[in-house]
Amino acid sequence: MAIIEVTNFRKVYGSTVAADDVTFSVEEGEIFGILGPNGAGKSTTVEAIAGLRKPDGGKIVVLGRDPGDPSLRKEVGVQLQESELPEKMTVREALELFSTFYPKPADWRQLAAELGIDAKLNARFGKLSGGQKQRLSIALALIGDPEIAILDELTTGLDPSARRDTWDLIESVRNRGVTVLLVTHFMEEAERLCDRIAVIDRGRVVALDTPQGLIAQVSTEQRIRFRPSEPLDDALLTGLAEVREVRHHGPTVEVIGVGDVLQAVTSVLAVNNIIAAELRVEQANLDDAFVQLTDRKLAANGSDN
Ligand code: ADP
């Protein structure tokens, strides 16, 4: 069931078209990623879903309602970019204060424990580390016990270990039954966490698929590298239907191919009693997919205005 539906969403600021024509829907229970370069229109889109910006065109429906509907305030938890609290406010005060905004708030003590900030209840916001601030901001986004959590650039500015901890938190949020809309420009984050991803570029959705689907869309090519135990006649490999090209880098052989090229190559080597040392297979990742998708968009556009 789609719980967020964005259809032909458009938002213009003066002469800047922030969202040109954005269409996607988010299913209940998924972690849906919005991935795109800076200025692509990601925040504008999620802020409109959160009811914070009014569309100039198109339609957004959240849980069957208009995003501006006040009844959605408790259903949609929002953690926006650079959310700041007063420096002197303690974690406990923030949790208590935000609890009062909602008719049926979640138990903030339990949330604090789940998010690993229960030892910091008396600490002031200004004294928290980046990771602790993020945990608190997730707790505040969840305090109304929402059905949907919108998390915008949650891990920007965190060190890799804090980022990984945050990923575990996002998974635990989903495991509570909350649908997560995650804005990110980190490929690894999108690949690791998201069930589906909308790639947004220049205010438009240029691709929408699972991470694996996006990768498959742009590249079916694989690269295999190995060091053969004895000299290898290239014809053994180039004769295979799956192999497109064979290259030599000193003692290392590189085979570029498609389909089940790994199986084809290893079978031929086995038949010829050749052992492949240091065998490595390189596949396209979401990074490659992203570059190709956004470049393709540019090429199709004929301009990069
Ligand atoms: P992203 O989140 O993908 O980085 P944004 O949605 O924040 O992108 O911004 C999209 C474009 O709209 C950018 O060019 C940005 O400078 C512009 N923009 C965003 N908010 C405003 C605003 N309030 N006034 C004017 N321009 C804005």
Residues whose N, C-alpha, C, O or C-beta is under 5 A from the ligand:
A	BS01	ADP	Y13 T16 A18 P37 N38 G39 A40 G41 K42 S43 T44 T45
